[in-house]
Amino acid sequence: MLDRFFVIGVLALLAGNTSFAQTERARNTGNGYFFVAPGVEGCCGGIMQVGGGGEATIHKGLGVNADLGYMFPIDAAGAGVFTFSAGPTYLFNASRKTVPFITGGGTLAFRSGFGGAYHLGGGVIHWFHPKWGLRFEVRDHIPTRNSDSHLVVFRAGVALR
């Protein structure tokens, strides 16, 4: 009789752990983020970008992200452009507390007209709590009309689930 209770207890624990793992994985498929990003423009000095966005994991670590921002010269905040960036992302070890990632894609800059760029970058998210963490990223925006110019920003912000 005691053997039966032991077997039932072990099976119940295993079944409970399996369902918890599925719930945890499903819950961690996306997050939002807000950032402040000081940076440099190759030709003209310091820039700043502020914004927010989100990312969703599609399969294992592969996902997509998109964000909106405002990028401006440090000495002329009113002379900036709005940015929309989107593209694929890959999160390494997405189930851990510290998650390195790489990203790339296209960036659209607009104010009175439109301009295009592509971006490459990478960084890390550290989850201090199941619902929030800190996100650090380095991203290089390369304009399509002048590929010799680089706008490199160092993003720091909060990630939320």
CYANA upper distance limits for C-alpha pairs under 8 A (distance plus 0.5 A):
  1 MET  CA      5 PHE  CA      7.20
  2 LEU  CA      6 PHE  CA      6.74
  3 ASP  CA      7 VAL  CA      6.73
  4 ARG  CA      8 ILE  CA      6.60
  5 PHE  CA      9 GLY  CA      6.44
  6 PHE  CA     10 VAL  CA      6.70
  7 VAL  CA     11 LEU  CA      6.66
  8 ILE  CA     12 ALA  CA      6.56
  9 GLY  CA     13 LEU  CA      6.73
 10 VAL  CA     14 LEU  CA      6.71
 11 LEU  CA     15 ALA  CA      6.54
 12 ALA  CA     16 GLY  CA      6.52
 13 LEU  CA     17 ASN  CA      6.68
 14 LEU  CA     18 THR  CA      6.72
 15 ALA  CA     19 SER  CA      6.79
 16 GLY  CA     20 PHE  CA      6.64
 17 ASN  CA     21 ALA  CA      6.65
 18 THR  CA     22 GLN  CA      6.94
 19 SER  CA     23 THR  CA      6.71
 20 PHE  CA     24 GLU  CA      6.52
 21 ALA  CA     25 ARG  CA      6.59
 22 GLN  CA     26 ALA  CA      6.63
 23 THR  CA     27 ARG  CA      6.60
 24 GLU  CA     28 ASN  CA      6.81
 25 ARG  CA     29 THR  CA      7.31
 25 ARG  CA     95 SER  CA      7.98
 28 ASN  CA     95 SER  CA      8.24
 28 ASN  CA    161 ARG  CA      7.79
 29 THR  CA     56 ALA  CA      6.12
 29 THR  CA     57 THR  CA      5.48
 29 THR  CA     58 ILE  CA      8.00
 30 GLY  CA     54 GLY  CA      7.84
 30 GLY  CA     55 GLU  CA      6.02
 30 GLY  CA     56 ALA  CA      4.56
 30 GLY  CA     57 THR  CA      6.46
 30 GLY  CA    161 ARG  CA      7.19
 31 ASN  CA     54 GLY  CA      6.14
 31 ASN  CA     55 GLU  CA      6.14
 31 ASN  CA     56 ALA  CA      7.09
 31 ASN  CA    159 ALA  CA      7.08
 31 ASN  CA    160 LEU  CA      5.99
 31 ASN  CA    161 ARG  CA      5.09
 32 GLY  CA     52 GLY  CA      7.97
 32 GLY  CA     53 GLY  CA      6.16
 32 GLY  CA     54 GLY  CA      4.50
 32 GLY  CA     55 GLU  CA      6.89
 32 GLY  CA    159 ALA  CA      6.18
 32 GLY  CA    160 LEU  CA      5.67
 32 GLY  CA    161 ARG  CA      6.92
 33 TYR  CA     52 GLY  CA      5.91
 33 TYR  CA     53 GLY  CA      5.93
 33 TYR  CA     54 GLY  CA      6.37
 33 TYR  CA    135 ARG  CA      8.23
 33 TYR  CA    157 GLY  CA      7.35
 33 TYR  CA    158 VAL  CA      6.02
 33 TYR  CA    159 ALA  CA      4.76
 33 TYR  CA    160 LEU  CA      6.48
 34 PHE  CA     50 VAL  CA      8.35
 34 PHE  CA     51 GLY  CA      6.30
 34 PHE  CA     52 GLY  CA      4.55
 34 PHE  CA     53 GLY  CA      7.06
 34 PHE  CA    157 GLY  CA      5.90
 34 PHE  CA    158 VAL  CA      6.02
 34 PHE  CA    159 ALA  CA      7.23
 35 PHE  CA     50 VAL  CA      6.24
 35 PHE  CA     51 GLY  CA      6.04
 35 PHE  CA     52 GLY  CA      6.44
 35 PHE  CA    155 ARG  CA      6.44
 35 PHE  CA    156 ALA  CA      5.87
 35 PHE  CA    157 GLY  CA      4.58
 35 PHE  CA    158 VAL  CA      7.16
 36 VAL  CA     48 MET  CA      8.00
 36 VAL  CA     49 GLN  CA      6.46
 36 VAL  CA     50 VAL  CA      5.07
 36 VAL  CA     51 GLY  CA      7.31
 36 VAL  CA    155 ARG  CA      6.20
 36 VAL  CA    156 ALA  CA      6.14
 36 VAL  CA    157 GLY  CA      6.71
 37 ALA  CA     48 MET  CA      6.06
 37 ALA  CA     49 GLN  CA      5.35
 37 ALA  CA     50 VAL  CA      6.58
 37 ALA  CA    153 VAL  CA      6.03
 37 ALA  CA    154 PHE  CA      5.55
 37 ALA  CA    155 ARG  CA      4.62
 37 ALA  CA    156 ALA  CA      6.70
 38 PRO  CA     46 GLY  CA      7.96
 38 PRO  CA     47 ILE  CA      6.49
 38 PRO  CA     48 MET  CA      4.91
 38 PRO  CA     49 GLN  CA      6.85
 38 PRO  CA    153 VAL  CA      6.13
 38 PRO  CA    154 PHE  CA      6.21
 38 PRO  CA    155 ARG  CA      7.51
 39 GLY  CA     46 GLY  CA      6.33
 39 GLY  CA     47 ILE  CA      5.54
 39 GLY  CA     48 MET  CA      6.29
 39 GLY  CA     49 GLN  CA      8.29
 39 GLY  CA    151 LEU  CA      7.62
 39 GLY  CA    152 VAL  CA      5.92
 39 GLY  CA    153 VAL  CA      4.49
 39 GLY  CA    154 PHE  CA      6.35
 40 VAL  CA     44 CYS  CA      8.36
 40 VAL  CA     45 GLY  CA      6.09
 40 VAL  CA     46 GLY  CA      5.03
 40 VAL  CA     47 ILE  CA      5.89
 40 VAL  CA    151 LEU  CA      6.37
 40 VAL  CA    152 VAL  CA      6.00
 40 VAL  CA    153 VAL  CA      7.05
 41 GLU  CA     45 GLY  CA      5.88
 41 GLU  CA     46 GLY  CA      6.67
 41 GLU  CA     47 ILE  CA      7.00
 41 GLU  CA    149 SER  CA      7.87
 41 GLU  CA    150 HIS  CA      6.41
 41 GLU  CA    151 LEU  CA      4.99
 41 GLU  CA    152 VAL  CA      7.00
 42 GLY  CA    149 SER  CA      6.22
 42 GLY  CA    150 HIS  CA      5.95
 42 GLY  CA    151 LEU  CA      7.00
 43 CYS  CA    149 SER  CA      7.57
 45 GLY  CA     73 PRO  CA      8.20
 46 GLY  CA     73 PRO  CA      6.55
 46 GLY  CA     74 ILE  CA      6.15
 46 GLY  CA     75 ASP  CA      8.50
 47 ILE  CA     71 MET  CA      7.47
 47 ILE  CA     72 PHE  CA      6.07
 47 ILE  CA     73 PRO  CA      4.79
 47 ILE  CA     74 ILE  CA      5.47
 47 ILE  CA    153 VAL  CA      8.37
 48 MET  CA     71 MET  CA      6.13
 48 MET  CA     72 PHE  CA      5.99
 48 MET  CA     73 PRO  CA      6.78
 48 MET  CA     74 ILE  CA      6.45
 48 MET  CA    153 VAL  CA      7.98
 49 GLN  CA     69 GLY  CA      6.97
 49 GLN  CA     70 TYR  CA      5.94
 49 GLN  CA     71 MET  CA      4.68
 49 GLN  CA     72 PHE  CA      6.95
 49 GLN  CA    153 VAL  CA      7.95
 50 VAL  CA     69 GLY  CA      5.89
 50 VAL  CA     70 TYR  CA      6.00
 50 VAL  CA     71 MET  CA      7.22
 51 GLY  CA     67 ASP  CA      7.59
 51 GLY  CA     68 LEU  CA      6.08
 51 GLY  CA     69 GLY  CA      4.43
 51 GLY  CA     70 TYR  CA      6.83
 52 GLY  CA     67 ASP  CA      5.97
 52 GLY  CA     68 LEU  CA      6.24
 52 GLY  CA     69 GLY  CA      6.96
 53 GLY  CA     65 ASN  CA      7.88
 53 GLY  CA     66 ALA  CA      6.06
 53 GLY  CA     67 ASP  CA      4.25
 53 GLY  CA     68 LEU  CA      6.63
 54 GLY  CA     65 ASN  CA      6.14
 54 GLY  CA     66 ALA  CA      6.26
 54 GLY  CA     67 ASP  CA      6.85
 55 GLU  CA     63 GLY  CA      7.43
 55 GLU  CA     64 VAL  CA      6.03
 55 GLU  CA     65 ASN  CA      4.51
 55 GLU  CA     66 ALA  CA      7.00
 56 ALA  CA     63 GLY  CA      5.92
 56 ALA  CA     64 VAL  CA      6.09
 56 ALA  CA     65 ASN  CA      6.97
 57 THR  CA     61 GLY  CA      6.71
 57 THR  CA     62 LEU  CA      6.21
 57 THR  CA     63 GLY  CA      4.45
 57 THR  CA     64 VAL  CA      7.08
 58 ILE  CA     62 LEU  CA      6.33
 58 ILE  CA     63 GLY  CA      5.36
 58 ILE  CA     64 VAL  CA      7.94
 59 HIS  CA     63 GLY  CA      7.33
 61 GLY  CA     90 TYR  CA      5.73
 61 GLY  CA     91 LEU  CA      5.15
 61 GLY  CA     92 PHE  CA      6.56
 61 GLY  CA     93 ASN  CA      7.82
 61 GLY  CA     94 ALA  CA      6.84
 62 LEU  CA     88 PRO  CA      7.84
 62 LEU  CA     89 THR  CA      6.51
 62 LEU  CA     90 TYR  CA      5.08
 62 LEU  CA     91 LEU  CA      7.00
 63 GLY  CA     88 PRO  CA      6.24
 63 GLY  CA     89 THR  CA      5.61
 63 GLY  CA     90 TYR  CA      6.50
 63 GLY  CA     91 LEU  CA      8.22
 64 VAL  CA     86 ALA  CA      7.91
 64 VAL  CA     87 GLY  CA      6.17
 64 VAL  CA     88 PRO  CA      4.86
 64 VAL  CA     89 THR  CA      5.87
 65 ASN  CA     86 ALA  CA      6.05
 65 ASN  CA     87 GLY  CA      6.17
 65 ASN  CA     88 PRO  CA      6.73
 65 ASN  CA     89 THR  CA      7.03
 66 ALA  CA     84 PHE  CA      7.76
 66 ALA  CA     85 SER  CA      5.95
 66 ALA  CA     86 ALA  CA      4.64
 66 ALA  CA     87 GLY  CA      7.17
 67 ASP  CA     84 PHE  CA      6.30
 67 ASP  CA     85 SER  CA      5.88
 67 ASP  CA     86 ALA  CA      7.09
 68 LEU  CA     82 PHE  CA      7.85
 68 LEU  CA     83 THR  CA      6.10
 68 LEU  CA     84 PHE  CA      5.17
 68 LEU  CA     85 SER  CA      7.11
 69 GLY  CA     82 PHE  CA      6.20
 69 GLY  CA     83 THR  CA      5.49
 69 GLY  CA     84 PHE  CA      7.04
 70 TYR  CA     80 GLY  CA      7.15
 70 TYR  CA     81 VAL  CA      6.24
 70 TYR  CA     82 PHE  CA      4.92
 70 TYR  CA     83 THR  CA      6.36
 71 MET  CA     80 GLY  CA      5.82
 71 MET  CA     81 VAL  CA      5.93
 71 MET  CA     82 PHE  CA      6.78
 71 MET  CA     83 THR  CA      7.50
 72 PHE  CA     76 ALA  CA      7.34
 72 PHE  CA     77 ALA  CA      5.91
 72 PHE  CA     78 GLY  CA      7.76
 72 PHE  CA     79 ALA  CA      6.60
 72 PHE  CA     80 GLY  CA      4.30
 72 PHE  CA     81 VAL  CA      6.88
 73 PRO  CA     77 ALA  CA      6.52
 73 PRO  CA     79 ALA  CA      7.50
 73 PRO  CA     80 GLY  CA      7.07
 76 ALA  CA     80 GLY  CA      8.10
 80 GLY  CA    111 ARG  CA      8.38
 81 VAL  CA    109 ALA  CA      6.55
 81 VAL  CA    110 PHE  CA      6.16
 81 VAL  CA    111 ARG  CA      5.85
 82 PHE  CA    109 ALA  CA      6.09
 82 PHE  CA    110 PHE  CA      5.84
 82 PHE  CA    111 ARG  CA      6.79
 83 THR  CA    107 THR  CA      7.11
 83 THR  CA    108 LEU  CA      6.08
 83 THR  CA    109 ALA  CA      4.98
 83 THR  CA    110 PHE  CA      6.95
 84 PHE  CA    107 THR  CA      6.08
 84 PHE  CA    108 LEU  CA      5.66
 84 PHE  CA    109 ALA  CA      7.04
 85 SER  CA    105 GLY  CA      7.64
 85 SER  CA    106 GLY  CA      6.18
 85 SER  CA    107 THR  CA      4.70
 85 SER  CA    108 LEU  CA      6.83
 86 ALA  CA    104 GLY  CA      8.37
 86 ALA  CA    105 GLY  CA      6.22
 86 ALA  CA    106 GLY  CA      6.23
 86 ALA  CA    107 THR  CA      7.11
 87 GLY  CA    103 THR  CA      7.64
 87 GLY  CA    104 GLY  CA      6.19
 87 GLY  CA    105 GLY  CA      4.58
 87 GLY  CA    106 GLY  CA      6.81
 88 PRO  CA    103 THR  CA      6.49
 88 PRO  CA    104 GLY  CA      6.56
 88 PRO  CA    105 GLY  CA      6.92
 89 THR  CA    101 PHE  CA      7.49
 89 THR  CA    102 ILE  CA      6.21
 89 THR  CA    103 THR  CA      4.79
 89 THR  CA    104 GLY  CA      7.17
 90 TYR  CA    101 PHE  CA      5.97
 90 TYR  CA    102 ILE  CA      5.94
 90 TYR  CA    103 THR  CA      6.98
 91 LEU  CA     99 VAL  CA      6.96
 91 LEU  CA    100 PRO  CA      6.51
 91 LEU  CA    101 PHE  CA      4.84
 91 LEU  CA    102 ILE  CA      7.29
 92 PHE  CA     99 VAL  CA      6.48
 92 PHE  CA    100 PRO  CA      5.97
 92 PHE  CA    101 PHE  CA      6.35
 93 ASN  CA     99 VAL  CA      6.43
 93 ASN  CA    100 PRO  CA      7.97
 94 ALA  CA     99 VAL  CA      6.08
 95 SER  CA     99 VAL  CA      8.25
 97 LYS  CA    125 ILE  CA      8.44
 97 LYS  CA    126 HIS  CA      6.12
 97 LYS  CA    127 TRP  CA      5.47
 97 LYS  CA    128 PHE  CA      7.70
 98 THR  CA    124 VAL  CA      7.31
 98 THR  CA    125 ILE  CA      6.26
 98 THR  CA    126 HIS  CA      4.83
 98 THR  CA    127 TRP  CA      6.83
 99 VAL  CA    124 VAL  CA      5.95
 99 VAL  CA    125 ILE  CA      5.63
 99 VAL  CA    126 HIS  CA      6.77
100 PRO  CA    122 GLY  CA      8.06
100 PRO  CA    123 GLY  CA      6.23
100 PRO  CA    124 VAL  CA      4.66
100 PRO  CA    125 ILE  CA      6.90
101 PHE  CA    122 GLY  CA      5.99
101 PHE  CA    123 GLY  CA      5.99
101 PHE  CA    124 VAL  CA      6.39
101 PHE  CA    125 ILE  CA      8.43
102 ILE  CA    120 LEU  CA      8.37
102 ILE  CA    121 GLY  CA      6.33
102 ILE  CA    122 GLY  CA      4.55
102 ILE  CA    123 GLY  CA      7.02
103 THR  CA    120 LEU  CA      6.42
103 THR  CA    121 GLY  CA      5.77
103 THR  CA    122 GLY  CA      6.26
104 GLY  CA    118 TYR  CA      7.85
104 GLY  CA    119 HIS  CA      5.73
104 GLY  CA    120 LEU  CA      4.80
104 GLY  CA    121 GLY  CA      6.68
105 GLY  CA    118 TYR  CA      6.10
105 GLY  CA    119 HIS  CA      5.98
105 GLY  CA    120 LEU  CA      7.37
106 GLY  CA    116 GLY  CA      7.92
106 GLY  CA    117 ALA  CA      6.42
106 GLY  CA    118 TYR  CA      4.73
106 GLY  CA    119 HIS  CA      6.46
107 THR  CA    116 GLY  CA      6.39
107 THR  CA    117 ALA  CA      5.48
107 THR  CA    118 TYR  CA      5.89
107 THR  CA    119 HIS  CA      7.12
107 THR  CA    141 HIS  CA      7.97
108 LEU  CA    114 PHE  CA      7.41
108 LEU  CA    115 GLY  CA      6.38
108 LEU  CA    116 GLY  CA      5.29
108 LEU  CA    117 ALA  CA      6.87
109 ALA  CA    114 PHE  CA      6.17
109 ALA  CA    115 GLY  CA      5.55
109 ALA  CA    116 GLY  CA      6.64
109 ALA  CA    117 ALA  CA      8.30
110 PHE  CA    114 PHE  CA      4.95
110 PHE  CA    115 GLY  CA      6.82
115 GLY  CA    143 PRO  CA      8.26
116 GLY  CA    143 PRO  CA      6.50
116 GLY  CA    144 THR  CA      6.33
116 GLY  CA    145 ARG  CA      8.28
117 ALA  CA    141 HIS  CA      6.70
117 ALA  CA    142 ILE  CA      5.74
117 ALA  CA    143 PRO  CA      4.46
117 ALA  CA    144 THR  CA      5.41
117 ALA  CA    145 ARG  CA      8.49
118 TYR  CA    141 HIS  CA      6.26
118 TYR  CA    142 ILE  CA      5.92
118 TYR  CA    143 PRO  CA      7.00
118 TYR  CA    144 THR  CA      7.50
119 HIS  CA    139 ARG  CA      7.12
119 HIS  CA    140 ASP  CA      5.90
119 HIS  CA    141 HIS  CA      4.88
119 HIS  CA    142 ILE  CA      6.55
120 LEU  CA    139 ARG  CA      6.21
120 LEU  CA    140 ASP  CA      5.93
120 LEU  CA    141 HIS  CA      7.36
121 GLY  CA    137 GLU  CA      7.44
121 GLY  CA    138 VAL  CA      5.94
121 GLY  CA    139 ARG  CA      4.65
121 GLY  CA    140 ASP  CA      6.63
122 GLY  CA    137 GLU  CA      5.99
122 GLY  CA    138 VAL  CA      6.22
122 GLY  CA    139 ARG  CA      7.16
123 GLY  CA    135 ARG  CA      8.01
123 GLY  CA    136 PHE  CA      5.94
123 GLY  CA    137 GLU  CA      4.53
123 GLY  CA    138 VAL  CA      6.69
124 VAL  CA    135 ARG  CA      6.42
124 VAL  CA    136 PHE  CA      5.96
124 VAL  CA    137 GLU  CA      6.98
125 ILE  CA    133 GLY  CA      7.12
125 ILE  CA    134 LEU  CA      6.16
125 ILE  CA    135 ARG  CA      4.83
125 ILE  CA    136 PHE  CA      6.88
125 ILE  CA    159 ALA  CA      7.95
126 HIS  CA    133 GLY  CA      5.85
126 HIS  CA    134 LEU  CA      5.90
126 HIS  CA    135 ARG  CA      7.02
127 TRP  CA    131 LYS  CA      8.22
127 TRP  CA    132 TRP  CA      6.44
127 TRP  CA    133 GLY  CA      4.49
127 TRP  CA    134 LEU  CA      7.07
128 PHE  CA    132 TRP  CA      6.89
128 PHE  CA    133 GLY  CA      5.62
128 PHE  CA    134 LEU  CA      8.14
129 HIS  CA    133 GLY  CA      6.93
130 PRO  CA    161 ARG  CA      7.96
131 LYS  CA    160 LEU  CA      6.15
131 LYS  CA    161 ARG  CA      5.32
132 TRP  CA    158 VAL  CA      7.55
132 TRP  CA    159 ALA  CA      6.05
132 TRP  CA    160 LEU  CA      5.04
132 TRP  CA    161 ARG  CA      6.74
133 GLY  CA    158 VAL  CA      6.35
133 GLY  CA    159 ALA  CA      5.57
133 GLY  CA    160 LEU  CA      7.10
134 LEU  CA    156 ALA  CA      7.95
134 LEU  CA    157 GLY  CA      6.31
134 LEU  CA    158 VAL  CA      5.16
134 LEU  CA    159 ALA  CA      6.16
135 ARG  CA    155 ARG  CA      8.23
135 ARG  CA    156 ALA  CA      6.27
135 ARG  CA    157 GLY  CA      5.69
135 ARG  CA    158 VAL  CA      6.19
135 ARG  CA    159 ALA  CA      6.43
136 PHE  CA    154 PHE  CA      7.95
136 PHE  CA    155 ARG  CA      6.07
136 PHE  CA    156 ALA  CA      5.15
136 PHE  CA    157 GLY  CA      7.09
137 GLU  CA    154 PHE  CA      6.40
137 GLU  CA    155 ARG  CA      5.42
137 GLU  CA    156 ALA  CA      7.09
138 VAL  CA    152 VAL  CA      7.64
138 VAL  CA    153 VAL  CA      6.36
138 VAL  CA    154 PHE  CA      5.13
138 VAL  CA    155 ARG  CA      6.55
139 ARG  CA    152 VAL  CA      6.22
139 ARG  CA    153 VAL  CA      5.94
139 ARG  CA    154 PHE  CA      7.10
139 ARG  CA    155 ARG  CA      8.04
140 ASP  CA    150 HIS  CA      6.86
140 ASP  CA    151 LEU  CA      6.12
140 ASP  CA    152 VAL  CA      4.83
140 ASP  CA    153 VAL  CA      6.96
141 HIS  CA    150 HIS  CA      6.39
141 HIS  CA    151 LEU  CA      5.52
141 HIS  CA    152 VAL  CA      6.78
142 ILE  CA    146 ASN  CA      8.09
142 ILE  CA    147 SER  CA      6.28
142 ILE  CA    148 ASP  CA      8.26
142 ILE  CA    149 SER  CA      6.79
142 ILE  CA    150 HIS  CA      5.52
142 ILE  CA    151 LEU  CA      7.00
143 PRO  CA    147 SER  CA      6.13
143 PRO  CA    149 SER  CA      7.22
143 PRO  CA    150 HIS  CA      7.73
